[in-house]
Amino acid sequence: MTSFDEPLAKALDPKTAKLLESVLDLRTVGDLLRHYPRRYAERGELTDLDDLQVDEHVTVVGEVTRAMRKPMRNKGGTWLEVEVVDGRRSKIYLSFFGKTSHIAESRLRPGARGMFAGKVGAFGQGDKRRWQLSHPEFEMFDETEAGAEEFAAALVPIYPAGKDVTPWAIRRALGVVLDTMGPLDDPLPAELRARHKLPGLAEALLAVHRPRDHGDVTRARKRLKFDEAFLLQAVLLQRRMAAASWPATPRPPRGDGLLADFDRRLPFRLTEGQQSVGEEVSADLALAHPMHRLLQGEVGAGKTVVALRAMLQVVDAGGQAVLLAPTEVLAQQHHRSISAMLGDLAAGGMFGGTVVALLTGSLGAAARRSAMLDAASGAAGIVVGTHAVLQERVQFADLGLVVVDEQHRFGVEQRDALREKAGGGRPHVLVMTATPIPRTVAMTVFGDLTVSTLSQLPSGRAPITTHVVPAAEKPHFLDRTWTRLREEVGLGRQAYIVCPRIGDLEGDEGDLSKDDDERRPPLAVLDVAQMLSEGPLHGLRTAVLHGKLPPEEKDAVMRAFTRGETDVMVATTVIEVGVDVPNSSVMVIMDADRFGVSQLHQLRGRVGRGGLPGLCLLVTDSPGGTPARQRLDAVAATLDGFELSRVDLEQRREGDVLGVAQSGRRSSLKLLQLLRDEDVIHAARQDAEAMLTADPDLAEHAVLRMEIDRLLADERAEYLEKT
């Protein structure tokens, strides 16, 4: 009898077990049982070929309509081309060469139906474009030697596969495991299963892999989705409960300290949202257990001011605060803006303020030593830095608050590394993101954090108008783009031009999509800057900024642009977040379809920050009606980041949203979809909260506790692999 934790190497033949581990990362019987079918084929139903993508490993179900031998070009012999159609009569062509072609020819007769697995290729364009699988693996439904009994059921599961691992090989491995599976202890209590009308775990696993009908699939998926949601929420709630029990030094507000001085000097009024969230953060900081709060808000909603006020409260209470930024450009920008907002309060010493230190990996030796000394001695109440702050040699006198900007770029373990620098207690943690998060994502990815939202923009923020520029369809629109940019510069304003890459294939910095593998390479900063300087923007002061410039040069370029000494900045997404130049009014994003929806929303937030109306132009070659253009149209249609975040999530894989960089979780979600399964997630959250309130250590739910331990063990194992 096999068990969930048994290695596949013991349950299966060594070759199959090794392939499943190397290609699909399946190591145990439990991993294999939770490798669910992507879809189900019916013997009388063929695959829709309309959604294929180049270079994707796919499995199609179709019918052979023609097999034809063709002469080899420039050499003797022939090769075999087989035409296969799907349920809509779309076609895909199979090509076989050498001895394989003769074996395939004897089996692939017109009228035969089966499954064909391989890597998709495409030839030709437009109406003449043809999909092709070269030397695909295949298995026919009507061949007894291939195991016709496997297809006796009405539904044939088709599994996510990969190179050298076919869906039917996975199905056979699962057959071995299911046939030798011992009794399964169910992690969900019987009362919970009955209330939600869920089948038992063993029944659900059998039904999802060997369904008799679609009803079996529906019932099994309902149970397995609930498992994923419940287990994840239980883990997050346990983390939140554990964090609430950790000790932290209270940092209550003072009425006569730096924060009071700063508030009196503010040249603007805080928005109601800033005041409300500020009060929540202030109350958290005064507690004897660490704050764990997520501050999300629209681009330009004033999160930095909220964070700075929190940092000043901690400094007033005798502690230190660190602001962790994902890039050097952003760290330098934060250091400049915080220093500017504080004025002489940032000088420290005789002025009664506090030193604001900058600590990045590229600092010179002397500057680095000075910043580290200020942090260790406590002279620097605020330290702004990149991941360099995580190094063990960087010490703090009394670290009271960690502010993490753009959390989605950091792993959980990096945040934990900073927590450990607080000495006896844990520091308070404030995580900021300008990428609005749908409620279910916040609940699932950041479920161990309390969420605060800033949705109100400060007064003085001008609206941003966004237009799509279809350069291929209407070239004169692109000409008008450059004319419009020159008009803005003529009024004394500045502009950004963003490109997906720097100038070589290794320099990509954008969130490049793969809608069409036959397109030209993405536009590059160095090429575009030269073309524009010699052409439509001749005579304007143009500079380039990208991630591979030396740090001191990046800082010099950014400072010159901030001072107004540069008219046009041609950059990669290094300017995506945190860059604040009030005089910039125009952003042109080249190859805009190569970026994600949320990324485009972030980028355009760099303009319209100083009271000047903002203009964002999304330049694309993608034709109307394509998914790429639909993304751009969605961005142009609204400035509501929360609405766009849902659009973004709908068009991306769950793993992109729940990647290790965000959640620290490798593969806990298989079936659960964050938008479509909102009700499941909410129900699971409520049930998990009730259970953990009554039984925090899960003493009465030993099987569930083991499942949680298994999930956390996977998480720790991956962290060790990465380090």
HUPESUL-V646532 format. One line per field, one symbol per residue. ss: DSSP state (H for helix, E for strand, L for the rest). Layout:
ss: ???
This chain:
ss: LELLLLEHHHHLLHHHHHHHHHHHLLLEHHHHHLLLEEEEEELLLLLLLLLLLLLLEEEEEEEEEEEEEEELLLLLLEEEEEEEELLLLLEEEEEELHHHHHHHHHHLLLLLEEEEEEEEEEELLHHHLEEEEELLEEEELLLHHHLHHHHLLLEEEEELLELLELHHHHHHHHHHHHHLELLLLLLLLHHHHHHLLLLLHHHHHHHHHLLLLHHHHHHHHHHHHHHHHHHHHHHHHHHHHHHHHLLLLLLLLLLLLHHHHHHHHLLLLLLHHHHHHHHHHHHHHLLLLLLEEEEEELLLLLHHHHHHHHHHHHHHLLLEEEEELLLHHHHHHHHHHHHHHHHHHHLLHHHLLLEEEEELLLLLHHHHHHHHHHHHHLLEEEEEELHHHHLLLLLLLLEEEEEEELHHHLLHHHHHHHHHHHLLLLLEEEEEELLLLLHHHHHHHLLLLEEEEELLLLLLLLLEEEEEEELLLLHHHHHHHHHHHHHHHHLLLEEEEELLELLLHHHELLLLLLLLLLLLLLLEHHHHHHHHHHLLLLLLLEEEELLLLLHHHHHHHHHHHHLLLLLEEEELHHHLLLLLLLLEEEEEELLHHHLLHHHHHHHHLLLLLLLLLEEEEEEELLLLLLHHHHHHHHHHHLLLHHHHHHHHHHHLLHHHHLLHHHHLLLLLLLLLLLLLLHHHHHHHHHHHHHHHHHLLLLLLLHHHHHHHHHHHHHHHHHHHHHL
